[in-house]
Amino acid sequence: MAGRDRYHHGDLRNALLDATIELVRERGAKGFSVSEAARRAGVSPSAPYRHFADRDAMLAATAQHAFTELEARFTALALEPTLTGRAAQIAVAYVAFAREDPARFEVMFAAGIDKTAHPELLDQTRRVQTQLAKALSPHVPPAELVDRAAELWSIAHGVAALTVGGNLRHVVDPPRIDTIAASAARAWATGTPGLGR
């Protein structure tokens, strides 16, 4: 009934996105279906197609929303003055974001979405990359910003993916995950030739 109320108020798109992430939480991205999302939103099976071309478009829109949230998370950081400090903050924030909602993280990275087929999603991922580059810009030469931001993102993502996948449980207690993320990011910052500290 709540889904129908949202629909009647003209918010069908958001109701469907909410249903999408709920389903991914329960069944994983591979278990998601448009018809079940429609049922949860309280609308007919054909209603989602007023807003989304197909199943992948619904997942892509959900991922785009998640990347917007990630960009906001990075934008809100009160960045430390040093490169090592900033790198650690970014990595810890990224891992925390992944741990808060593993389903959201799965839709962003493990749902098999071809981002090149969804320009708005691809643009949003670029905005996240730009935000990372901006955070590093006082300490990294302009010509190296894109590559260095990608390196740091890759390091943070590795820790996040291992954590969300349960692959660090046998090695690290959950409270130490942030320490691992920060340490890896600091090692990257201090071990990269030519970068300011």
Secondary structure as the mmCIF struct_conf table of DSSP 4:
data_model
#
loop_
_struct_conf.conf_type_id
_struct_conf.id
_struct_conf.beg_label_comp_id
_struct_conf.beg_label_asym_id
_struct_conf.beg_label_seq_id
_struct_conf.end_label_comp_id
_struct_conf.end_label_asym_id
_struct_conf.end_label_seq_id
HELX_RH_AL_P HELX_RH_AL_P1 ALA A 2 HIS A 8
TURN_TY1_P TURN_TY1_P1 HIS A 9 GLY A 10
HELX_RH_AL_P HELX_RH_AL_P2 LEU A 12 ARG A 27
HELX_RH_3T_P HELX_RH_3T_P1 ALA A 29 GLY A 31
HELX_RH_AL_P HELX_RH_AL_P3 VAL A 34 ALA A 41
TURN_TY1_P TURN_TY1_P2 GLY A 42 GLY A 42
BEND BEND1 VAL A 43 VAL A 43
TURN_TY1_P TURN_TY1_P3 PRO A 45 SER A 46
HELX_RH_3T_P HELX_RH_3T_P2 ALA A 47 ARG A 50
TURN_TY1_P TURN_TY1_P4 HIS A 51 HIS A 51
BEND BEND2 ALA A 53 ASP A 54
HELX_RH_AL_P HELX_RH_AL_P4 ARG A 55 THR A 75
TURN_TY1_P TURN_TY1_P5 ALA A 76 ALA A 76
BEND BEND3 PRO A 81 THR A 82
HELX_RH_AL_P HELX_RH_AL_P5 LEU A 83 GLU A 100
HELX_RH_AL_P HELX_RH_AL_P6 PRO A 102 PHE A 109
TURN_TY1_P TURN_TY1_P6 ALA A 110 ALA A 110
BEND BEND4 ALA A 111 ALA A 111
HELX_RH_3T_P HELX_RH_3T_P3 LYS A 115 ALA A 117
HELX_RH_AL_P HELX_RH_AL_P7 PRO A 119 LEU A 136
TURN_TY1_P TURN_TY1_P7 SER A 137 HIS A 139
BEND BEND5 VAL A 140 VAL A 140
HELX_RH_3T_P HELX_RH_3T_P4 PRO A 142 GLU A 144
HELX_RH_AL_P HELX_RH_AL_P8 LEU A 145 VAL A 164
TURN_TY1_P TURN_TY1_P8 GLY A 165 VAL A 171
HELX_RH_3T_P HELX_RH_3T_P5 PRO A 174 ARG A 176
HELX_RH_AL_P HELX_RH_AL_P9 ILE A 177 THR A 190
TURN_TY1_P TURN_TY1_P9 GLY A 191 GLY A 191
BEND BEND6 THR A 192 THR A 192
TURN_TY1_P TURN_TY1_P10 PRO A 193 GLY A 194
#
